[in-house]
Amino acid sequence: MKKYLFTLCMALTVATTYASDTLQIKFSYTNPYSGPNHAPVRPPYVSISDYTLFLWDACEFTLYIKEEDENGDEQVVFTTYVPEDETEVSLPDWLAGTYTIEVTRGSQTFVGEIEL
């Protein structure tokens, strides 16, 4: 029964991923062992289509979009607070290029790359 449920979940995940034109943002952890009992924390599942982020986890967090300046220093170009009941975030259409995306929820921070 467990094999069947696992296979079904994987099939649905693959079907959902290929059925849309969204791309999942891959996150790395900056502090991966801050979960209960020091277990690894699951990163948020965020996908993007055009300038809209789709959020699959119901939790509040702060979102930062950063870019490197000519000195190699990161600076925040966009930030927003996302309440728990939000499932979509619209990014400004003046953003263009490759950016660092950072999601902070509580003491957990996840970092990825986003192309707009």
C-alpha angles and dihedrals in degrees: 000000000000091000090051093050092046092050091047092050092049092048091050091048092051092044092050092048095050095039093068137047093237125118123215115233111230113219131199123206125246091187108015100171102058096104128105112302088007091286119156112273118238111238119233118267107234125167129186136212118177104317098335124099116206115208121206099180121077103223137107119251144152118250123208127187110198137182134191119248124215090277093055093252118136119235129184113246097173135014134173139170113236115204121216095257096054119104100174134044122191115214121208113268092225089074110099129166136027118327140174112248117204125189118194121189115170108311093339121098126187124189129197142151126258130191118206 
